Amino acid sequence: MTADEGTGIDLTNCISYFDGCNTCTVVSGQVAACTKMYCETPTEPQCLLYEWTGMDLSGCISYFDGCNTCSVKDGRPDACTMMYCETPSEPKCNAYAMGTVEIT
């Protein structure tokens, strides 16, 4: 598990991170590059986007990536909420299209 040194936020599977002022790219759990915008009053740091886990989302219409809920398009997460999440949970499909069942 890797974490942002200043905040302790788990960056495992995070690919886009907000440090409170700037948006950063995350590679292998490490902050790689960030914008350099001026920020007088920083806000709460958070992972903005977690990488897709590769789980089979066939028939899934609502996906939980461990922190945020996403719609699913063509078997991949699409638009997601951007809620703060210090410790991600297990990703899962929240809802399946009518007539489909969970694949285990």
Number of C-alpha atoms within 10 A of each C-alpha: 7 15 15 17 10 8 12 12 19 20 25 20 21 23 21 22 25 19 22 13 18 17 20 20 17 21 15 12 17 19 21 13 14 16 12 10 9 9 10 7 7 11 12 10 21 23 26 21 21 20 12 13 13 9 11 14 20 18 20 25 21 21 22 19 23 16 22 20 21 20 19 21 15 11 15 19 22 14 12 19 13 14 13 15 16 16 12 19 12 8 16 17 22 15 17 17 12 9 6 11 12 14 10 4
